[in-house]
Every structure is written in C-alpha cells, then in structure tokens.
Amino acid sequence: HFIDRIRDEKAFPDIHALREQIKRDIERAREIVKTKKYPKLR
C-alpha cells in the first residue's frame, strides 16, 4: 500500500551519491511509517 511519497525521481552522478540517497530514503520511510495514520495491512 502506498502511504506517502518519499521523494521525486532523481538521476545520480555516481553510485556513491545513490547509496547515500538510499540511506536518507530509508530514514524518511521510517519516519513516515511512524507518524502517518494508515489502516493496518492484513
């Protein structure tokens, strides 16, 4: 289920920038799940 958008699509100059963004995306996703109210998934 879609809860919220993390960010828009983005091109990365290299693998290192991509990896750092993935780390930030994971943290953002965790915050979204903690703070948003959504129906429990079955």
PQR file of N, CA, C, O and H, with PARSE charges and radii, in Angstrom:
ATOM      1  N   HIS A   1       0.834  -1.180   0.000 -0.4000 1.5000
ATOM      2  CA  HIS A   1       0.000   0.000   0.000 -0.0000 2.0000
ATOM      3  C   HIS A   1       0.873   1.235   0.000  0.5500 1.7000
ATOM      4  O   HIS A   1       1.924   1.278   0.640 -0.5500 1.4000
ATOM      5  N   PHE A   2       0.422   2.231  -0.725 -0.4000 1.5000
ATOM      6  CA  PHE A   2       1.133   3.500  -0.791 -0.0000 2.0000
ATOM      7  C   PHE A   2       0.711   4.363   0.389  0.5500 1.7000
ATOM      8  O   PHE A   2      -0.481   4.603   0.576 -0.5500 1.4000
ATOM      9  H   PHE A   2      -0.432   2.196  -1.245  0.4000 1.0000
ATOM     10  N   ILE A   3       1.645   4.826   1.172 -0.4000 1.5000
ATOM     11  CA  ILE A   3       1.342   5.673   2.324 -0.0000 2.0000
ATOM     12  C   ILE A   3       1.677   7.126   2.014  0.5500 1.7000
ATOM     13  O   ILE A   3       0.853   8.013   2.239 -0.5500 1.4000
ATOM     14  H   ILE A   3       2.614   4.631   1.020  0.4000 1.0000
ATOM     15  N   ASP A   4       2.873   7.376   1.503 -0.4000 1.5000
ATOM     16  CA  ASP A   4       3.303   8.739   1.200 -0.0000 2.0000
ATOM     17  C   ASP A   4       4.508   8.679   0.266  0.5500 1.7000
ATOM     18  O   ASP A   4       5.219   7.676   0.208 -0.5500 1.4000
ATOM     19  H   ASP A   4       3.542   6.655   1.320  0.4000 1.0000
ATOM     20  N   ARG A   5       4.718   9.752  -0.451 -0.4000 1.5000
ATOM     21  CA  ARG A   5       5.870   9.835  -1.356 -0.0000 2.0000
ATOM     22  C   ARG A   5       7.113  10.176  -0.542  0.5500 1.7000
ATOM     23  O   ARG A   5       7.072  11.031   0.343 -0.5500 1.4000
ATOM     24  H   ARG A   5       4.141  10.567  -0.404  0.4000 1.0000
ATOM     25  N   ILE A   6       8.204   9.507  -0.846 -0.4000 1.5000
ATOM     26  CA  ILE A   6       9.468   9.803  -0.172 -0.0000 2.0000
ATOM     27  C   ILE A   6      10.150  10.980  -0.862  0.5500 1.7000
ATOM     28  O   ILE A   6      10.591  11.925  -0.207 -0.5500 1.4000
ATOM     29  H   ILE A   6       8.237   8.813  -1.564  0.4000 1.0000
ATOM     30  N   ARG A   7      10.233  10.913  -2.190 -0.4000 1.5000
ATOM     31  CA  ARG A   7      10.850  11.990  -2.973 -0.0000 2.0000
ATOM     32  C   ARG A   7      10.530  11.769  -4.440  0.5500 1.7000
ATOM     33  O   ARG A   7      10.043  10.703  -4.818 -0.5500 1.4000
ATOM     34  H   ARG A   7       9.875  10.145  -2.722  0.4000 1.0000
ATOM     35  N   ASP A   8      10.799  12.766  -5.265 -0.4000 1.5000
ATOM     36  CA  ASP A   8      10.642  12.618  -6.707 -0.0000 2.0000
ATOM     37  C   ASP A   8      11.799  11.793  -7.264  0.5500 1.7000
ATOM     38  O   ASP A   8      12.814  11.591  -6.598 -0.5500 1.4000
ATOM     39  H   ASP A   8      11.194  13.632  -4.957  0.4000 1.0000
ATOM     40  N   GLU A   9      11.626  11.317  -8.505 -0.4000 1.5000
ATOM     41  CA  GLU A   9      12.716  10.591  -9.157 -0.0000 2.0000
ATOM     42  C   GLU A   9      13.888  11.530  -9.365  0.5500 1.7000
ATOM     43  O   GLU A   9      13.712  12.736  -9.539 -0.5500 1.4000
ATOM     44  H   GLU A   9      10.802  11.480  -9.046  0.4000 1.0000
ATOM     45  N   LYS A  10      15.084  10.966  -9.344 -0.4000 1.5000
ATOM     46  CA  LYS A  10      16.281  11.781  -9.460 -0.0000 2.0000
ATOM     47  C   LYS A  10      17.385  10.942 -10.089  0.5500 1.7000
ATOM     48  O   LYS A  10      17.508   9.752  -9.799 -0.5500 1.4000
ATOM     49  H   LYS A  10      15.228   9.987  -9.203  0.4000 1.0000
ATOM     50  N   ALA A  11      18.182  11.559 -10.944 -0.4000 1.5000
ATOM     51  CA  ALA A  11      19.363  10.896 -11.503 -0.0000 2.0000
ATOM     52  C   ALA A  11      20.546  11.200 -10.578  0.5500 1.7000
ATOM     53  O   ALA A  11      20.637  12.291 -10.015 -0.5500 1.4000
ATOM     54  H   ALA A  11      18.082  12.525 -11.180  0.4000 1.0000
ATOM     55  N   PHE A  12      21.440  10.237 -10.428 -0.4000 1.5000
ATOM     56  CA  PHE A  12      22.580  10.412  -9.543 -0.0000 2.0000
ATOM     57  C   PHE A  12      23.869  10.368 -10.350  0.5500 1.7000
ATOM     58  O   PHE A  12      23.982   9.594 -11.301 -0.5500 1.4000
ATOM     59  H   PHE A  12      21.365   9.350 -10.885  0.4000 1.0000
ATOM     60  N   PRO A  13      24.834  11.189  -9.976 -0.5600 1.5000
ATOM     61  CA  PRO A  13      26.074  11.264 -10.752  0.2800 2.0000
ATOM     62  C   PRO A  13      26.952  10.024 -10.623  0.5500 1.7000
ATOM     63  O   PRO A  13      27.748   9.725 -11.513 -0.5500 1.4000
ATOM     64  N   ASP A  14      26.805   9.302  -9.510 -0.4000 1.5000
ATOM     65  CA  ASP A  14      27.623   8.102  -9.313 -0.0000 2.0000
ATOM     66  C   ASP A  14      26.975   7.201  -8.265  0.5500 1.7000
ATOM     67  O   ASP A  14      25.999   7.585  -7.620 -0.5500 1.4000
ATOM     68  H   ASP A  14      26.159   9.545  -8.786  0.4000 1.0000
ATOM     69  N   ILE A  15      27.520   6.021  -8.107 -0.4000 1.5000
ATOM     70  CA  ILE A  15      26.958   5.026  -7.194 -0.0000 2.0000
ATOM     71  C   ILE A  15      27.019   5.495  -5.743  0.5500 1.7000
ATOM     72  O   ILE A  15      26.148   5.154  -4.943 -0.5500 1.4000
ATOM     73  H   ILE A  15      28.313   5.710  -8.631  0.4000 1.0000
ATOM     74  N   HIS A  16      28.028   6.263  -5.405 -0.4000 1.5000
ATOM     75  CA  HIS A  16      28.160   6.732  -4.022 -0.0000 2.0000
ATOM     76  C   HIS A  16      27.027   7.693  -3.658  0.5500 1.7000
ATOM     77  O   HIS A  16      26.473   7.616  -2.561 -0.5500 1.4000
ATOM     78  H   HIS A  16      28.736   6.540  -6.055  0.4000 1.0000
ATOM     79  N   ALA A  17      26.689   8.581  -4.566 -0.4000 1.5000
ATOM     80  CA  ALA A  17      25.578   9.510  -4.324 -0.0000 2.0000
ATOM     81  C   ALA A  17      24.267   8.737  -4.210  0.5500 1.7000
ATOM     82  O   ALA A  17      23.423   9.059  -3.374 -0.5500 1.4000
ATOM     83  H   ALA A  17      27.138   8.644  -5.457  0.4000 1.0000
ATOM     84  N   LEU A  18      24.099   7.722  -5.047 -0.4000 1.5000
ATOM     85  CA  LEU A  18      22.898   6.889  -4.986 -0.0000 2.0000
ATOM     86  C   LEU A  18      22.800   6.179  -3.637  0.5500 1.7000
ATOM     87  O   LEU A  18      21.735   6.161  -3.018 -0.5500 1.4000
ATOM     88  H   LEU A  18      24.785   7.460  -5.726  0.4000 1.0000
ATOM     89  N   ARG A  19      23.888   5.605  -3.190 -0.4000 1.5000
ATOM     90  CA  ARG A  19      23.880   4.891  -1.908 -0.0000 2.0000
ATOM     91  C   ARG A  19      23.545   5.817  -0.746  0.5500 1.7000
ATOM     92  O   ARG A  19      22.797   5.432   0.154 -0.5500 1.4000
ATOM     93  H   ARG A  19      24.753   5.620  -3.693  0.4000 1.0000
ATOM     94  N   GLU A  20      24.082   7.019  -0.753 -0.4000 1.5000
ATOM     95  CA  GLU A  20      23.773   7.978   0.310 -0.0000 2.0000
ATOM     96  C   GLU A  20      22.303   8.375   0.277  0.5500 1.7000
ATOM     97  O   GLU A  20      21.676   8.527   1.325 -0.5500 1.4000
ATOM     98  H   GLU A  20      24.689   7.331  -1.484  0.4000 1.0000
ATOM     99  N   GLN A  21      21.751   8.545  -0.923 -0.4000 1.5000
ATOM    100  CA  GLN A  21      20.340   8.902  -1.028 -0.0000 2.0000
ATOM    101  C   GLN A  21      19.454   7.761  -0.545  0.5500 1.7000
ATOM    102  O   GLN A  21      18.433   8.000   0.099 -0.5500 1.4000
ATOM    103  H   GLN A  21      22.260   8.422  -1.775  0.4000 1.0000
ATOM    104  N   ILE A  22      19.833   6.530  -0.847 -0.4000 1.5000
ATOM    105  CA  ILE A  22      19.058   5.378  -0.372 -0.0000 2.0000
ATOM    106  C   ILE A  22      19.020   5.370   1.156  0.5500 1.7000
ATOM    107  O   ILE A  22      17.977   5.090   1.746 -0.5500 1.4000
ATOM    108  H   ILE A  22      20.662   6.336  -1.371  0.4000 1.0000
ATOM    109  N   LYS A  23      20.142   5.674   1.796 -0.4000 1.5000
ATOM    110  CA  LYS A  23      20.171   5.740   3.263 -0.0000 2.0000
ATOM    111  C   LYS A  23      19.190   6.796   3.770  0.5500 1.7000
ATOM    112  O   LYS A  23      18.455   6.557   4.728 -0.5500 1.4000
ATOM    113  H   LYS A  23      20.990   5.902   1.317  0.4000 1.0000
ATOM    114  N   ARG A  24      19.181   7.970   3.124 -0.4000 1.5000
ATOM    115  CA  ARG A  24      18.247   9.029   3.533 -0.0000 2.0000
ATOM    116  C   ARG A  24      16.809   8.608   3.265  0.5500 1.7000
ATOM    117  O   ARG A  24      15.917   8.899   4.062 -0.5500 1.4000
ATOM    118  H   ARG A  24      19.778   8.165   2.346  0.4000 1.0000
ATOM    119  N   ASP A  25      16.577   7.923   2.143 -0.4000 1.5000
ATOM    120  CA  ASP A  25      15.226   7.448   1.819 -0.0000 2.0000
ATOM    121  C   ASP A  25      14.715   6.461   2.870  0.5500 1.7000
ATOM    122  O   ASP A  25      13.545   6.507   3.249 -0.5500 1.4000
ATOM    123  H   ASP A  25      17.301   7.686   1.495  0.4000 1.0000
ATOM    124  N   ILE A  26      15.576   5.583   3.331 -0.4000 1.5000
ATOM    125  CA  ILE A  26      15.186   4.611   4.355 -0.0000 2.0000
ATOM    126  C   ILE A  26      14.781   5.331   5.634  0.5500 1.7000
ATOM    127  O   ILE A  26      13.762   4.997   6.239 -0.5500 1.4000
ATOM    128  H   ILE A  26      16.527   5.546   3.023  0.4000 1.0000
ATOM    129  N   GLU A  27      15.567   6.311   6.046 -0.4000 1.5000
ATOM    130  CA  GLU A  27      15.226   7.070   7.252 -0.0000 2.0000
ATOM    131  C   GLU A  27      13.911   7.818   7.070  0.5500 1.7000
ATOM    132  O   GLU A  27      13.086   7.858   7.983 -0.5500 1.4000
ATOM    133  H   GLU A  27      16.395   6.582   5.554  0.4000 1.0000
ATOM    134  N   ARG A  28      13.713   8.409   5.899 -0.4000 1.5000
ATOM    135  CA  ARG A  28      12.463   9.129   5.624 -0.0000 2.0000
ATOM    136  C   ARG A  28      11.280   8.165   5.672  0.5500 1.7000
ATOM    137  O   ARG A  28      10.238   8.493   6.240 -0.5500 1.4000
ATOM    138  H   ARG A  28      14.383   8.376   5.158  0.4000 1.0000
ATOM    139  N   ALA A  29      11.430   6.986   5.085 -0.4000 1.5000
ATOM    140  CA  ALA A  29      10.352   5.991   5.090 -0.0000 2.0000
ATOM    141  C   ALA A  29      10.011   5.569   6.516  0.5500 1.7000
ATOM    142  O   ALA A  29       8.837   5.408   6.850 -0.5500 1.4000
ATOM    143  H   ALA A  29      12.276   6.719   4.623  0.4000 1.0000
ATOM    144  N   ARG A  30      11.010   5.391   7.346 -0.4000 1.5000
ATOM    145  CA  ARG A  30      10.760   5.026   8.746 -0.0000 2.0000
ATOM    146  C   ARG A  30       9.978   6.117   9.467  0.5500 1.7000
ATOM    147  O   ARG A  30       9.068   5.820  10.241 -0.5500 1.4000
ATOM    148  H   ARG A  30      11.963   5.522   7.075  0.4000 1.0000
ATOM    149  N   GLU A  31      10.324   7.370   9.220 -0.4000 1.5000
ATOM    150  CA  GLU A  31       9.601   8.480   9.840 -0.0000 2.0000
ATOM    151  C   GLU A  31       8.160   8.538   9.348  0.5500 1.7000
ATOM    152  O   GLU A  31       7.246   8.794  10.132 -0.5500 1.4000
ATOM    153  H   GLU A  31      11.063   7.612   8.591  0.4000 1.0000
ATOM    154  N   ILE A  32       7.956   8.304   8.067 -0.4000 1.5000
ATOM    155  CA  ILE A  32       6.599   8.316   7.514 -0.0000 2.0000
ATOM    156  C   ILE A  32       5.753   7.248   8.194  0.5500 1.7000
ATOM    157  O   ILE A  32       4.623   7.516   8.604 -0.5500 1.4000
ATOM    158  H   ILE A  32       8.698   8.096   7.431  0.4000 1.0000
ATOM    159  N   VAL A  33       6.292   6.047   8.314 -0.4000 1.5000
ATOM    160  CA  VAL A  33       5.536   4.945   8.915 -0.0000 2.0000
ATOM    161  C   VAL A  33       5.232   5.242  10.384  0.5500 1.7000
ATOM    162  O   VAL A  33       4.156   4.897  10.873 -0.5500 1.4000
ATOM    163  H   VAL A  33       7.210   5.830   7.981  0.4000 1.0000
ATOM    164  N   LYS A  34       6.161   5.873  11.085 -0.4000 1.5000
ATOM    165  CA  LYS A  34       5.945   6.201  12.497 -0.0000 2.0000
ATOM    166  C   LYS A  34       4.864   7.258  12.685  0.5500 1.7000
ATOM    167  O   LYS A  34       4.091   7.188  13.641 -0.5500 1.4000
ATOM    168  H   LYS A  34       7.035   6.153  10.688  0.4000 1.0000
ATOM    169  N   THR A  35       4.801   8.232  11.788 -0.4000 1.5000
ATOM    170  CA  THR A  35       3.952   9.399  12.028 -0.0000 2.0000
ATOM    171  C   THR A  35       2.620   9.385  11.300  0.5500 1.7000
ATOM    172  O   THR A  35       1.693  10.080  11.717 -0.5500 1.4000
ATOM    173  H   THR A  35       5.429   8.289  11.012  0.4000 1.0000
ATOM    174  N   LYS A  36       2.494   8.623  10.234 -0.4000 1.5000
ATOM    175  CA  LYS A  36       1.241   8.613   9.467 -0.0000 2.0000
ATOM    176  C   LYS A  36       0.269   7.611  10.053  0.5500 1.7000
ATOM    177  O   LYS A  36       0.662   6.546  10.528 -0.5500 1.4000
ATOM    178  H   LYS A  36       3.247   8.058   9.895  0.4000 1.0000
ATOM    179  N   LYS A  37      -0.993   7.963  10.015 -0.4000 1.5000
ATOM    180  CA  LYS A  37      -2.036   7.014  10.400 -0.0000 2.0000
ATOM    181  C   LYS A  37      -2.502   6.330   9.123  0.5500 1.7000
ATOM    182  O   LYS A  37      -2.842   6.994   8.144 -0.5500 1.4000
ATOM    183  H   LYS A  37      -1.312   8.829   9.630  0.4000 1.0000
ATOM    184  N   TYR A  38      -2.517   5.035   9.136 -0.4000 1.5000
ATOM    185  CA  TYR A  38      -2.952   4.274   7.972 -0.0000 2.0000
ATOM    186  C   TYR A  38      -3.584   2.980   8.459  0.5500 1.7000
ATOM    187  O   TYR A  38      -3.248   2.488   9.536 -0.5500 1.4000
ATOM    188  H   TYR A  38      -2.240   4.496   9.932  0.4000 1.0000
ATOM    189  N   PRO A  39      -4.494   2.429   7.672 -0.5600 1.5000
ATOM    190  CA  PRO A  39      -5.137   1.176   8.094  0.2800 2.0000
ATOM    191  C   PRO A  39      -4.114   0.047   8.178  0.5500 1.7000
ATOM    192  O   PRO A  39      -3.184  -0.024   7.375 -0.5500 1.4000
ATOM    193  N   LYS A  40      -4.297  -0.822   9.148 -0.4000 1.5000
ATOM    194  CA  LYS A  40      -3.396  -1.970   9.277 -0.0000 2.0000
ATOM    195  C   LYS A  40      -3.524  -2.859   8.050  0.5500 1.7000
ATOM    196  O   LYS A  40      -4.620  -3.090   7.541 -0.5500 1.4000
ATOM    197  H   LYS A  40      -5.053  -0.764   9.800  0.4000 1.0000
ATOM    198  N   LEU A  41      -2.399  -3.343   7.596 -0.4000 1.5000
ATOM    199  CA  LEU A  41      -2.396  -4.240   6.443 -0.0000 2.0000
ATOM    200  C   LEU A  41      -2.707  -5.646   6.921  0.5500 1.7000
ATOM    201  O   LEU A  41      -2.235  -6.079   7.972 -0.5500 1.4000
ATOM    202  H   LEU A  41      -1.508  -3.155   8.010  0.4000 1.0000
ATOM    203  N   ARG A  42      -3.492  -6.341   6.148 -0.4000 1.5000
ATOM    204  CA  ARG A  42      -3.830  -7.717   6.530 -0.0000 2.0000
ATOM    205  C   ARG A  42      -2.888  -8.698   5.913  0.5500 1.7000
ATOM    206  O   ARG A  42      -3.024  -9.903   6.126 -0.5500 1.4000
ATOM    207  H   ARG A  42      -3.875  -5.989   5.294  0.4000 1.0000
TER
END
